[in-house]
Amino acid sequence: MRRVDLHAYPGTAEWIASQGPYVEPLGRYWKKQWTARTEEEVAADFRAHGIEAVLVAFDIESVTGAPPCTSAYVAGMRDRHPGTFAGAWGTVDPLRGQQAIEEAGRAVAEHHVLGFHFHPIMGRYSVDDPRFRPLFGAISALGVPVLVDVGTTGMGAGMPGGDGAVLRHAHPQAVDALAAAFPGLTVVAAHPGWPWVDEMTAVALHKGNVYWELSGWAPKHFPASLKTDIRGRLQDKVMFGSDYPSLPLDRLLREWDELGFSAEVMDKVFHANAERILSLPAPAARAGGDAGTGPGGQGSADRGGPAGGGAGKAGAVRDGQTPGGSAGPGGGGRATAQAAGEQP
């Protein structure tokens, strides 16, 4: 069975630096140090587990001053390892206004990103803020999807005042409002969304253009209702994500197997839904091997965006966190949440 991971951070020194003042607090939260790996080590880890990962960029520079892990960076890593990385989520900061709109256009045209990742809690915004309508309108017009973190996060967890982070910024209602305002935009919610798992379930079921990847959470800690819905009414909506490197890949794969879902459901979760919703190419359509293939990597026709046939309007029209927290830049919740784990 093909395994596609829709939410994997680079795990390199550049990515760790992008977390700014949250590196040490996150280490305490996850009870481990964030240790940088080379991109060759990261690629080898995914290959060893038979996983094709979609890399995630990260940018909270306007809040912390930390250097961002940019769209160009994750796209370059993707292109240097085309047999391992199936795509890259770019990043833009909504607080930058017109600059963010221009950066989104360049990221699609020049770096062929699959779509754009948003971390509302640590970015200090809500995606349904009326100020950001021009940005999301532009992204919708580009024909690419967005990946929006929902639920609590380990970034700022345990710090006085959460270091100013506001949890309601990542409430599923913001995703609901965004999807309603832009029905042609494909919206993928990231993480189970604890403590609002039921609310996120309702949004995914109600909005035809909303989907859900369950990264950053140990599957054995999924609430019973979510397990039931994955095998039932959510089986065409849910996708696999790891939130690498917050949880070991072998543990995630083992615990997904232990949930006892049918082969049909597992195929949907691990690859078929992502292929359908996000127009991810089959492995044979991409370059095989991890030797660099030039600026286009797998080739722009295999990417998201207009050239790659990303998701966006086509996907929407066609198909139309209990114990846990958000880590790595995420995590969150109480002691039981920490045991389960969830990140951005």
TIFI-455740 format. One line per 3 residues: number of its first residue (from 1); their letters; for each residue z negated, x negated, y of N, C-alpha, C, O. Coordinates in steps of 0.1 Angstrom, whole numbers, always signed. Each point is the difference from the previous one (the first is absolute). Layout:
% residues N
NUM = A = Z:X:Y:Z:X:Y:Z:X:Y:Z:X:Y  ...
//
This chain:
% residues 344
1 = MRR = +0:-8:-12:+0:+8:+12:+0:-9:+13:-8:-9:+1  +17:+13:+8:+0:-7:+12:-13:+3:+8:-5:+11:+0  +0:-22:+7:-12:+2:+8:+3:-4:+15:+3:-12:+2
4 = VDL = -4:+21:+7:+2:-2:+14:-13:+2:+7:-6:+11:+0  +2:-21:+7:-13:+0:+8:+4:+2:+15:+6:-9:+6  -9:+21:+0:+4:+3:+13:-9:-5:+11:+3:+2:+12
7 = HAY = -14:-9:-16:-9:-5:+11:-7:-13:-4:-10:+0:-6  +17:-11:+9:-5:-13:-3:+1:-9:+12:+10:-2:+6  -22:-3:-2:+0:-10:+11:+4:-14:-5:-2:-3:-12
10 = PGT = +6:-5:+21:+5:-14:-5:-10:-9:-6:+3:-8:-9  -16:+10:+13:-10:-8:-6:+0:-15:+4:-7:-8:-6  +15:+5:+16:+1:-14:+5:-9:-3:+12:-6:+9:+5
13 = AEW = +7:-21:+0:-9:-4:+11:+5:+8:+13:-9:+4:+8  +22:-1:-7:+4:+8:+11:-5:+14:+0:-4:+5:+11  +3:+1:-22:-6:+13:-1:-14:+0:+3:-5:+9:+7
16 = IAS = -3:-18:-13:-14:-1:+3:-3:-2:+15:-9:+6:+5  +17:-14:+1:-2:-2:+15:+2:+12:+8:-6:+2:+10  +15:+7:-15:+2:+13:+7:-11:+9:+0:+0:+10:+8
19 = QGP = -10:-12:-16:-12:+9:-1:-10:-4:+11:-10:+7:+2  +12:-18:+5:-9:-4:+11:-14:-1:-3:-4:-7:-10  -5:+14:+17:-14:+0:-2:-6:+7:-12:-12:-1:-3
22 = YVE = +21:+7:-5:-4:+8:-11:+0:-8:-13:-3:+5:-11  +8:-18:+11:+1:-7:-12:-14:-2:-7:-1:+4:-12  -9:-8:+19:-13:-2:-6:-7:+13:-4:-5:+1:-11
25 = PLG = +5:+9:+20:-5:+13:-4:+6:+6:-13:-6:+6:-8  +20:-7:+7:+7:+5:-12:-5:-8:-12:-1:+6:-11  -1:-19:+12:-4:-8:-11:-14:+5:-5:-2:+1:-12
28 = RYW = -7:+2:+21:-13:+5:-4:+1:+14:-6:-6:+3:-10  +15:+5:+15:+2:+14:-5:+5:-1:-14:-5:+7:-9  +15:-15:+6:+6:-1:-13:-7:-10:-9:+4:-2:-12
31 = KKQ = -14:-5:+17:-8:-9:-8:+9:-11:-5:-2:-5:-11  +11:+0:+19:+9:-11:-3:+6:-6:+13:+1:+7:+10  +2:-19:-11:+7:-6:+12:+15:+3:+0:+6:+0:-11
34 = WTA = -1:+2:+23:+15:+1:+0:+5:-15:+0:-1:-7:+9  +7:+4:-20:+6:-14:-2:+15:+1:+0:+6:+7:-8  +0:-14:+17:+14:+0:+2:+7:-6:-12:-4:-10:-6
37 = RTE = +15:+16:+2:+9:-5:-10:+13:-3:+6:+4:+5:+10  +4:-14:-17:+13:-2:+5:+9:+12:-4:-4:+7:-10  +15:-5:+16:+8:+11:-4:+6:-2:-14:+3:+10:-7
40 = EEV = -1:-22:+3:+4:-3:-14:-10:+5:-10:+3:+6:-10  -16:-8:+13:-11:+4:-8:-1:+16:-1:-2:+6:-10  +4:+0:+22:+0:+14:+0:+12:+6:-8:-2:+10:-8
43 = AAD = +14:-15:+10:+11:+5:-7:-2:-2:-16:+4:+9:-7  -10:-20:+4:-2:-3:-15:-10:+10:-5:+1:+5:-12  -11:-1:+20:-10:+10:-5:+7:+14:-3:-3:+6:-10
46 = FRA = +12:-2:+19:+7:+13:-2:+9:-2:-12:+1:+10:-8  +6:-21:+7:+9:-1:-12:-8:+0:-13:+5:+6:-10  -17:-12:+10:-8:-1:-12:-4:+14:-5:-2:+2:-12
49 = HGI = +1:+7:+22:-4:+14:-4:+12:+10:+0:-2:+12:-2  +14:-17:+3:+12:+8:-1:+0:+10:+11:+4:+12:-2  -7:-15:+14:-1:+9:+12:+10:-5:+10:+1:-12:+4
52 = EAV = +7:+22:+2:+8:-3:+11:-8:+6:+12:-2:+12:+1  -1:-20:+9:-8:+4:+11:+8:+2:+13:+10:-7:+2  -15:+17:+6:+5:+1:+13:-11:-5:+10:-11:+5:+0
55 = LVA = +14:-16:+7:-9:-6:+8:-3:+8:+13:+8:+8:+4  -20:-10:+1:-5:+8:+12:-3:-10:+11:-9:-9:-1  +15:+11:+13:-4:-7:+12:-12:+6:+6:-5:+11:-3
58 = FDI = -2:-19:+12:-13:+5:+6:-1:-6:+14:+2:-12:+2  -5:+21:+8:-1:-4:+13:-11:+8:+8:+1:+12:+2  -12:-19:+1:-10:+5:+9:-3:-9:+12:-11:-1:+5
61 = ESV = +22:-6:-1:-1:-10:+10:-5:+6:+13:-8:-6:+7  +13:+18:-3:-4:+6:+13:-15:+3:+0:-6:+2:+11  +0:+0:-22:-14:+3:-1:-9:-13:-1:-10:-1:+6
64 = TGA = +14:-8:-15:-8:-12:-3:+6:-13:+6:-8:-10:+1  +20:+10:+2:+6:-13:+4:+5:-9:-11:+5:-10:+2  -7:+15:-14:+4:-7:-12:+15:-1:-1:+7:+10:+3
67 = PPC = -1:-21:-8:+14:+0:-2:+5:+9:-11:-6:+0:-10  +16:+9:+13:+4:+9:-10:+7:-6:-12:+6:-11:+1  -7:+18:-12:+9:-3:-12:+12:+9:+2:+0:+11:-4
70 = TSA = +10:-17:+9:+12:+8:+6:+10:+5:-10:+0:-4:-12  +8:+13:+17:+11:+5:-8:+9:-12:-4:+5:+0:-12  -2:-9:+21:+8:-12:-4:-6:-8:-11:+7:-5:-9
73 = YVA = -21:+4:+9:-6:-8:-10:+1:+6:-14:+4:-7:-9  -7:+20:+8:+1:+6:-13:+14:+1:-5:+3:-1:-12  +6:+3:+21:+14:+1:-4:+5:-14:-5:+8:+0:-9
76 = GMR = -13:-10:+15:+4:-14:-4:-5:-2:-14:+6:-6:-9  -19:+10:+6:-6:-2:-13:+8:+8:-10:+2:-5:-11  +1:+17:+15:+8:+8:-9:+14:-7:-4:+3:+0:-12
79 = DRH = +3:-5:+22:+13:-6:-3:+0:-13:-7:+9:-3:-7  -20:-4:+7:-2:-12:-7:-3:+3:-15:+1:-9:-8  -5:+21:+5:-4:+3:-14:+6:+14:-3:-8:+10:-3
82 = PGT = +21:-8:+3:+6:+13:-2:-2:+6:-13:+1:+12:-2  -4:-20:-9:-3:+6:-13:-14:+5:-1:-3:+7:-10  -5:-10:+20:-14:+4:-1:-4:+11:+10:-8:+9:-3
85 = FAG = +13:-11:+15:-4:+10:+11:+12:+9:+3:+11:-4:+3  -14:+17:-6:+11:+10:+1:+2:+5:+14:+10:+8:+3  -18:-12:+7:+2:+4:+14:-11:-5:+8:-9:-7:-4
88 = AWG = +9:+12:+17:-11:-4:+9:-2:+11:+10:+10:+5:+6  -22:-1:-4:-4:+9:+11:-2:-8:+13:-8:-10:+0  +15:+13:+10:-2:-7:+13:-12:+6:+7:-7:+9:-4
91 = TVD = +5:-14:+16:-11:+5:+8:+4:+0:+15:+6:-9:+5  -11:+19:+2:+1:+1:+15:-13:+6:+5:-6:+7:-7  +2:-11:+19:-12:+4:+6:+3:+12:+9:+6:-2:+11
94 = PLR = -10:+14:-14:+3:+12:+9:-5:-2:+14:+5:+6:+9  -16:-14:-7:-6:-2:+13:+9:-8:+9:-2:+0:+12  +13:-5:-17:+9:-8:+8:+12:+8:+6:+8:-6:+7
97 = GQQ = -8:+19:-9:+10:+8:+6:+14:-3:-3:+4:-1:-11  +4:-1:+22:+14:-2:-1:+3:-13:-8:+10:-1:-7  -19:-9:+8:+2:-12:-8:-1:+2:-15:+8:-5:-7
100 = AIE = -17:+14:+3:+0:+4:-14:+13:+7:-5:+4:-3:-11  +2:+11:+19:+12:+7:-3:+11:-11:-2:+8:+1:-9  -7:-10:+18:+10:-11:-1:-2:-9:-12:+9:-4:-7
103 = EAG = -22:+1:+4:-3:-8:-11:+4:+7:-13:+4:-6:-10  -6:+19:+9:+3:+8:-12:+15:-1:-2:+4:-2:-12  +4:+3:+22:+14:-1:-2:+5:-13:-5:+8:-1:-9
106 = RAV = -14:-10:+15:+3:-13:-5:-4:-3:-14:+7:-6:-8  -19:+11:+4:-5:-2:-13:+9:+6:-11:+2:-6:-10  +4:+18:+13:+9:+6:-9:+13:-7:+0:+6:-3:-11
109 = AEH = +0:+0:+23:+13:-6:+1:+0:-15:-5:+10:-4:-7  -20:-3:+10:+0:-15:-3:-7:-3:-12:+4:-9:-8  -15:+16:+5:-9:-4:-12:+1:+10:-11:-6:-2:-11
112 = HVL = +13:+13:+13:+3:+10:-11:-13:+5:-6:-1:+1:-13  -9:+2:+21:-13:+4:-6:+2:+14:-6:+9:+8:+4  -17:-5:-14:+1:+13:-6:-5:+11:+9:+6:+11:+0
115 = GFH = -16:-13:+8:-5:+9:+10:-12:-7:+7:+0:-12:+1  -9:+20:+4:-11:-6:+8:-14:+5:-4:-2:+11:-3  -7:-21:+3:-14:+2:-4:-8:+2:+12:+1:-7:+10
118 = FHP = -11:+17:-11:-9:+2:+11:-14:+0:-5:-3:+7:-10  -6:-14:+16:-14:+0:-3:-8:+6:+11:-5:-7:+9  +3:+20:-9:-5:+7:+12:-15:-4:+4:-3:-2:+12
121 = IMG = -5:+0:-22:-14:-3:+3:-1:-13:+8:-6:-1:+11  +12:-10:-17:-1:-13:+7:+9:-1:+11:-2:-9:+9  +12:+17:-8:+9:-1:+12:-6:+8:+11:+5:+0:+12
124 = RYS = -15:+8:-15:-7:+9:+10:+9:+10:+6:+1:+2:+12  +6:+6:-21:+8:+11:+5:+1:+10:-12:-3:-3:-11  +9:+15:+15:+3:+10:-10:+15:+2:+0:+6:+1:+11
127 = VDD = +1:+0:-22:+14:+1:+0:+5:+13:+6:+12:+1:+3  -20:+9:-1:+4:+12:+6:-2:+1:+15:+2:+10:+6  -6:-22:+0:-2:+0:+14:+14:+3:+7:+10:-7:-3
130 = PRF = -10:+16:+12:+13:+4:+7:+6:-12:+7:+12:+0:+2  -19:-11:+2:+6:-11:+6:+10:-8:-9:+8:-7:+5  -10:+9:-18:+8:-7:-9:+12:+8:-5:+8:-5:-9
133 = RPL = -5:+16:+14:+11:+8:-5:+13:-7:+2:+9:+1:-8  -7:-8:+19:+13:-8:+2:+2:-10:-11:+11:-2:-5  -22:-5:+1:+1:-10:-11:+4:+6:-13:+9:-4:-7
136 = FGA = -17:+15:+3:+3:+6:-13:+14:+7:+0:+6:+1:-10  -2:+4:+22:+13:+6:+1:+11:-11:-2:+10:+2:-7  -13:-14:+12:+10:-11:-2:+0:-5:-14:+11:-2:-6
139 = ISA = -22:+2:-1:-1:-4:-14:+7:+10:-8:+8:-4:-10  -10:+17:+13:+7:+10:-8:+15:-1:+2:+8:+2:-10  -4:-5:+22:+15:-2:+2:+6:-12:-7:+11:+0:-3
142 = LGV = -20:-10:+1:+5:-11:-8:+2:+3:-15:+6:-8:-7  -12:+19:+3:+2:+4:-14:-9:-7:-10:+3:-1:-11  -15:-5:+16:-9:-7:-9:-13:+7:+0:-4:+7:+9
145 = PVL = -4:-8:-20:-13:+6:-1:-11:-7:+7:+1:-12:+4  -13:+18:-4:-12:-7:+5:-11:+1:-11:+0:+9:-8  -8:-19:+8:-12:-1:-9:-12:+0:+8:-2:-9:+9
148 = VDV = -7:+19:-10:-11:+3:+9:-13:-1:-8:-2:+8:-10  -7:-17:+13:-13:+0:-7:-8:+12:+3:-1:+5:+11  -5:+1:-22:-9:+11:+2:-14:-4:-7:+0:-7:-9
151 = GTT = -11:+13:+14:-13:-2:-5:-7:-12:+6:+6:-7:+9  -18:+4:-13:-8:-10:+7:+5:-14:-4:+10:-1:-8  -15:-9:+15:+4:-14:-2:-11:-10:-1:-11:+3:+6
154 = GMG = +12:-14:-12:-10:-10:-1:+0:-9:+13:-9:-7:+2  +20:+8:+6:+0:-7:+12:-9:+6:+10:+2:+11:+5  -13:-18:-1:-10:+5:+9:-11:+6:-7:-11:+3:+6
157 = AGM = +12:-1:-19:-11:+7:-8:-13:-9:+0:+1:-12:-3  -12:+18:+7:-12:-7:+0:-3:-7:+13:-11:-5:+3  +21:+4:+6:-2:-6:+13:-6:+10:+10:+3:+12:-2
160 = PGG = -10:-16:+12:-6:+10:+10:+12:+8:+6:+9:-5:+6  -11:+18:-7:+11:+9:+5:+13:-1:-7:+10:+4:+5  -10:-10:-17:+13:-3:-7:+9:-8:+9:+12:+0:-2
163 = DGA = -18:-8:+11:+8:-8:+9:+9:+8:+9:+11:-4:+4  -15:+17:-2:+8:+8:+8:+11:+9:-7:+6:+8:+6  -4:-10:-19:+9:+7:-7:-4:+15:-2:-12:+2:-2
166 = VLR = +21:+7:+2:-3:+14:-1:+7:+6:-12:+12:+0:-1  -20:+5:-9:+6:+4:-13:+9:+12:+2:+10:+1:-8  -12:+8:+17:+8:+12:+1:+15:-4:+3:+8:+9:-2
169 = HAH = -6:-21:+7:+14:-4:+3:+8:+0:-13:+12:+2:+0  -18:-3:-12:+7:-1:-12:-2:+13:-8:+0:+0:-13  -3:+11:+19:-2:+13:-7:+14:+5:-4:+10:-1:+8
172 = PQA = -9:+7:-20:+13:+6:-4:+6:+10:+10:+12:+3:-1  -21:+4:+9:+6:+9:+10:+10:-7:+9:+9:+7:+5  -11:-19:-2:+9:-8:+8:+14:-1:-6:+10:+1:+6
175 = VDA = -10:-4:-19:+12:+0:-8:+7:+13:-1:+12:+1:+2  -20:+10:-3:+5:+13:+0:+7:+4:+13:+11:+5:+0  -17:-9:+11:+6:+3:+13:+12:-8:+2:+10:+5:+6
178 = LAA = -10:-18:-10:+12:-8:+2:+12:+5:-8:+11:+1:+5  -14:+3:-18:+11:+5:-8:+5:+13:+5:+12:+3:-1  -21:+6:+7:+5:+12:+6:+9:-2:+12:+9:+7:+2
181 = AFP = -13:-17:+6:+8:-3:+12:+13:-6:-3:+10:+1:+8  -9:-9:-19:+12:-7:-3:+4:+4:-15:-2:-9:-9  +8:+20:+7:+3:+5:-14:+10:-9:-7:+1:+0:-12
184 = GLT = +7:-8:+20:+10:-8:-6:-5:-14:-3:+7:-9:-5  -20:+6:+8:-6:-13:-2:-8:+1:-14:-8:+8:-2  +11:-18:-7:-7:-1:-12:-13:-7:+3:+0:-12:+5
187 = VVA = -12:+18:-8:-13:-6:+2:-7:-2:-13:-1:+9:-8  -3:-22:+6:-7:-3:-12:-14:-4:+4:-3:-9:+7  -7:+17:-13:-14:-3:+3:-4:-11:-9:+3:+0:-12
190 = AHP = -11:-9:+17:-5:-12:-8:-15:+1:-3:-8:+3:+9  +5:-5:-22:-14:+1:-5:-4:+15:-3:+6:+9:+5  -16:-8:-14:-4:+14:-3:-6:+8:+12:+0:+12:-1
193 = GWP = -4:-19:+11:-5:+7:+12:-14:+5:+0:-4:+9:+8  -5:-15:-16:-14:+3:+0:-6:-1:+14:+3:-10:+7  -11:+19:-2:-6:+11:-7:+8:+13:+1:-6:+11:-2
196 = WVD = +19:-11:+4:+8:+12:+2:+11:+1:-10:+12:+3:+3  -15:-5:-16:+10:+0:-10:+5:+14:-2:+13:+2:-1  -21:+8:+2:+5:+14:-1:+9:+4:+11:+10:+7:-1
199 = EMT = -14:-12:+13:+8:+3:+12:+14:-7:-1:+10:+6:+4  -10:-18:-9:+13:-7:-2:+8:+7:-11:+13:+1:+2  -19:+4:-12:+7:+7:-10:+7:+13:+6:+12:+2:-3
202 = AVA = -19:+5:+11:+5:+11:+7:+13:-3:+8:+10:+7:+0  -11:-18:+8:+11:-4:+8:+12:-4:-8:+11:+4:+3  -13:-12:-14:+11:-4:-8:+7:+12:-7:+12:+0:-1
205 = LHK = -20:+10:-2:+6:+12:-6:+7:+9:+10:+10:+7:-3  -15:-7:+15:+5:+9:+10:+13:-5:+7:+9:+8:+3  -9:-21:+0:+11:-6:+7:+10:-6:-9:-3:-10:-8
208 = GNV = +15:+15:+8:+11:-5:-9:+3:-15:+3:+6:-6:-9  -8:+1:+21:+3:-13:+3:-11:-10:+0:+0:-11:+5  -12:+15:-12:-11:-8:-1:-2:-4:-15:+1:+8:-9
211 = YWE = -3:-21:+7:-2:-6:-14:-13:-8:+1:-6:-1:+10  +3:-5:-22:-14:-6:-1:+0:-12:-9:+4:+2:-12  -8:-14:+16:-2:-11:-9:-15:-3:+0:-7:+0:+10
214 = LSG = +2:-2:-23:-15:-1:-2:-5:-14:-1:-7:-3:-10  +11:-6:+19:-5:-13:+0:-14:-2:+4:-6:+8:+6  +0:-20:-10:-13:-4:+5:-11:+7:-6:-11:+1:+6
217 = WAP = +13:+5:-18:-11:+8:-6:+1:-2:-15:+11:+1:-6  -22:-4:+0:-1:-2:-15:+3:+14:-6:-8:+9:+3  +18:-8:-11:+4:+13:-6:-11:+7:-7:-1:+13:+0
220 = KHF = -8:-20:-6:-11:+7:-8:-9:+7:+10:-8:+9:-5  +8:-11:+17:-8:+7:+10:+8:+11:+7:-6:+7:+9  +18:-4:-13:+7:+11:+6:-8:+13:-3:-5:+1:-12
223 = PAS = +3:+8:+21:-7:+12:-3:+7:+9:-10:+12:-1:-1  -19:+9:-6:+6:+8:-11:+11:+9:+5:+10:+1:-7  -12:+4:+19:+11:+9:+5:+13:-8:+3:+11:+6:-2
226 = LKT = -12:-18:+7:+12:-8:+2:+7:-3:-13:+12:+0:-1  -20:-4:-9:+6:-3:-13:+8:+12:-5:+11:-1:-6  -17:+13:+7:+6:+12:-5:+13:+3:+8:+10:+3:-6
229 = DIR = -10:-6:+19:+12:+3:+8:+11:-10:-2:+11:+3:+2  -15:-16:-5:+10:-10:-3:+9:+5:-12:+12:-2:+0  -19:+7:-10:+8:+4:-12:+6:+14:+2:+8:+4:-9
232 = GRL = -11:+2:+20:+5:+14:+2:+8:+1:+13:+11:-5:+1  -17:+11:+9:+8:+4:+12:+3:-12:+9:+8:+2:+9  -14:-13:-11:+3:-12:+9:+9:-10:-7:+3:-11:+6
235 = QDK = +1:+14:-18:+7:-11:-8:+13:-4:+6:+5:-11:-3  +1:+19:+12:+13:-4:+7:-3:-5:+14:+9:-3:+7  -22:+1:-4:-4:-4:+14:-7:-14:+0:+1:-7:+10
238 = VMF = -7:+4:-21:-9:-12:-1:+7:-12:-5:+9:+0:-8  -12:-12:+14:+6:-13:-4:-11:-10:-1:-11:+1:+5  +14:-12:-12:-9:-11:-2:+0:-10:+11:+11:-3:+6
241 = GSD = -23:-2:-2:-1:-11:+9:-13:-7:-4:-9:+5:-6  +9:-18:+9:-12:-8:-4:-10:-3:+12:-12:-1:-3  +18:-2:+15:-8:-5:+11:-4:-14:-3:-10:-5:+5
244 = YPS = +19:-2:-12:-1:-14:-3:-4:-8:+13:+6:+3:+11  -15:-12:-12:-7:-6:-11:-14:+6:-2:-9:-7:-6  +6:+19:+11:-14:+4:-1:-5:+3:-14:-12:-2:-2
247 = LPL = +20:+7:-7:-4:+2:-14:+9:-7:-9:+12:-1:+2  -17:-4:-13:+8:-7:-10:+11:+9:-6:-2:+11:-3  +14:-17:+2:+11:+8:-5:-2:+5:-14:+4:+11:-4
250 = DRL = -10:-20:-5:-2:+3:-14:-9:+12:-1:+1:+9:-8  -12:-9:+17:-9:+11:+0:+7:+14:+4:-2:+10:-7  +10:-11:+17:+7:+12:+4:+9:+6:-11:+0:+12:-2
253 = LRE = +8:-21:-4:+9:+5:-10:-8:+5:-12:+4:+10:-6  -15:-17:+2:-8:+5:-11:-6:+14:+2:+1:+9:-8  -6:-8:+20:-7:+13:+3:+10:+12:+2:-3:+11:-3
256 = WDE = +15:-14:+8:+10:+10:+0:+4:+4:-14:+1:+12:-3  +0:-21:-6:+3:+3:-14:-11:+8:-6:+2:+10:-8  -14:-13:+12:-12:+7:-6:-2:+14:+5:-7:+8:-6
259 = LGF = +15:-4:+16:-1:+14:+5:+6:+10:-10:-2:+12:+0  +11:-17:-9:+6:+8:-10:+11:+9:+4:+2:+11:-7  +5:-14:+17:+11:+8:+5:+12:-1:-10:+1:-10:-7
262 = SAE = +7:+20:+7:+12:-1:-9:+10:-11:+5:-1:-4:+12  +10:+0:-21:+10:-10:+4:+9:+6:+12:+4:-8:+9  -2:+21:-9:+8:+6:+11:-7:-2:+13:+7:-3:+10
265 = VMD = -20:+6:-9:-7:-1:+12:-1:-15:+4:+1:-3:+12  -4:-6:-21:-1:-14:+3:+13:-5:+6:+0:-8:+9  +11:+12:-15:+13:-4:+5:+2:+4:+15:+5:-7:+8
268 = KVF = -9:+20:-5:+1:+5:+13:-8:-8:+10:+4:-5:+11  -17:+2:-15:-9:-6:+9:+4:-15:+2:-1:-5:+12  +5:-2:-22:+3:-14:+1:+14:-4:+5:+2:-11:+4
271 = HAN = +7:+20:-5:+13:-4:+6:+9:+12:+4:+7:-1:+10  -6:+11:-18:+10:+11:+2:-2:+6:+14:+10:+3:+7  -22:+1:-4:-2:+6:+13:+4:-9:+12:+6:+4:+10
274 = AER = -10:-17:-11:+4:-9:+11:+15:-2:+1:+5:-1:+11  +1:+1:-23:+15:-2:+0:+6:+13:+7:+10:-2:+8  -15:+13:-11:+6:+13:+5:-4:+2:+15:+9:+3:+8
277 = ILS = -22:-5:-4:-4:+3:+13:+4:-11:+10:+3:+4:+11  -4:-16:-15:+3:-11:+9:+13:-7:-2:+3:-10:+6  +5:+15:-15:+13:-5:-3:-1:-15:-4:+9:-8:+3
280 = LPA = -19:+4:-11:-1:-14:-4:+11:-2:-11:+1:+8:-9  +6:-19:+10:+10:-3:-10:-6:-4:-13:-11:-5:-1  +19:+8:-10:-4:-5:-13:+0:-15:+0:+8:-6:+8
283 = PAA = -16:+0:-17:+0:-15:-1:+14:-6:-1:+3:-11:+6  +6:+17:-14:+13:-5:-2:+8:-1:+12:+10:-7:+1  -13:+16:+9:+7:+1:+12:-4:-11:+10:+7:-2:+10
286 = RAG = -18:-5:-13:-5:-10:+9:+3:-14:-6:+3:-1:-12  -4:-9:+20:+1:-14:-6:-11:-2:-10:-11:+3:+2  +15:-10:-13:-10:-2:-10:-6:-14:+1:+9:-8:+2
289 = GDA = -19:+4:-2:-5:-14:+2:-7:-1:+14:+2:+9:+8  -9:-20:-6:-7:-1:+12:+5:-11:+9:-7:-6:+8  +19:+2:-10:+6:-10:+9:+5:+8:+12:+4:+11:+0
292 = GTG = -6:-17:+12:+4:+7:+12:+14:+3:+0:+9:-7:-6  -5:+18:+12:+14:+5:+0:+5:+1:+14:+9:+8:+3  -15:-16:+6:+6:+1:+14:-7:+10:+8:-10:+7:-5
295 = PGG = +14:-5:+18:-7:+9:+9:-1:+14:-5:-10:+7:+3  +20:-3:-11:-1:+14:-5:-8:+2:-13:-3:+11:-4  -2:-22:-2:-8:+1:-12:+8:+7:-11:+11:-5:-4
298 = QGS = -16:+17:+1:+7:+8:-10:+13:+6:+5:+8:+6:-8  -6:-7:+21:+12:+6:+6:-5:+12:+8:-8:+8:-5  +14:-6:+17:-5:+11:+8:+3:+13:-6:-7:+10:+4
301 = ADR = +16:-9:-12:+3:+13:-7:-11:+5:-9:-1:+11:-4  -7:-21:+0:-11:+4:-9:-13:+2:+7:-11:+1:-6  +11:-1:+19:-13:+1:+8:-1:+14:+5:+8:+9:-1
304 = GGP = -20:-7:+8:-2:+12:+7:+8:+0:+13:+6:-10:+3  -6:+21:+4:+7:+0:+13:+14:+5:-3:+4:+3:-11  +4:-2:+22:+13:+6:-1:+9:-7:-10:+7:+7:-8
307 = AGG = -7:-20:+7:+8:-7:-10:-5:+2:-14:+8:+1:-9  -21:+0:+7:-6:+1:-13:-2:+14:-4:-4:+2:-12  +7:+8:+20:-2:+13:-3:-15:+4:-2:-3:+9:-8
310 = GAG = -6:-16:+15:-15:+2:-1:-4:+14:-3:+8:+6:-7  -19:-1:+11:-3:+14:-4:+3:+9:+12:+11:+4:+2  -21:-3:+7:+2:+8:+12:+6:+14:-2:-5:+7:-10
313 = KAG = +14:-4:+18:+5:+14:+0:+6:+3:-14:-2:+11:-5  +10:-20:-1:+6:+3:-12:-10:+4:-11:+2:+10:-7  -13:-18:+6:-10:+3:-10:-7:+13:+3:-3:+7:-9
316 = AVR = +0:-4:+22:-7:+12:+3:+8:+12:-3:-5:+10:-6  +18:-11:+9:+9:+12:-3:+2:+1:-15:+0:+12:-5  +2:-23:-2:+3:+1:-14:-12:+5:-8:+2:+8:-9
319 = DGQ = -14:-11:+13:-12:+3:-8:-8:+12:+6:-11:+3:-3  +20:+2:+14:-6:+11:+7:+0:+13:+1:-8:+5:+8  -227:-116:-21:+0:-11:-9:-14:+3:-5:-8:-8:+4
322 = TPG = +4:+14:-11:-14:+2:-6:-5:-14:-2:+2:-8:+9  -9:+5:-19:-6:-13:-1:+11:-10:+3:+8:-2:-9  -8:-5:+19:+10:-10:+3:+0:-2:+15:-7:+7:+7
325 = GSA = +15:-17:-3:+1:-2:+14:+13:-6:+3:+8:+0:-9  -6:-6:+20:+13:-7:+3:-3:-15:+2:-10:-2:+7  +16:-8:-13:-4:-14:+1:+10:-8:+7:+6:+4:+10
328 = GPG = -5:-16:-14:+8:-11:+5:+4:+2:+14:-6:-8:+6  +13:+15:+1:-6:+5:+11:-5:+14:-3:+5:+9:+7  -13:-5:-16:-4:+13:-2:-13:+0:-8:-7:-10:+0
331 = GGG = +4:+21:-7:-12:+1:-8:-7:+12:+3:+6:+10:+4  -19:-9:-4:-7:+10:+6:-9:+9:-8:+1:+0:-12  -10:+7:+18:-8:+9:-7:-14:-6:-3:-3:-11:+5
334 = RAT = -4:+18:-14:-13:-5:-3:+0:-9:-12:+10:-6:-3  -21:+5:-4:-1:-10:-11:+10:+4:-11:+7:-8:-6  -6:+22:+3:+9:+4:-10:+14:-2:+4:+9:-3:-8
337 = AQA = -6:+4:+21:+13:-3:+5:+4:-15:-2:+11:-3:-4  -21:-6:+6:+3:-14:-1:+3:-3:-15:+8:-9:-2  -15:+16:-7:+3:-3:-14:+14:+4:-4:+6:-7:-9
340 = AGE = +0:+17:+16:+13:+4:-4:+10:-8:+8:+10:-5:-6  -11:+3:+19:+8:-8:+8:+13:+7:+4:+7:+6:-7  -4:-7:+20:+12:+4:+6:+2:-7:+13:-9:-3:+7
343 = QP = +21:-1:-4:+4:-8:+11:+11:+7:+8:+4:+11:-4  +1:-18:+14:+12:+6:+7:+12:-2:-8:+11:+4:+4
//
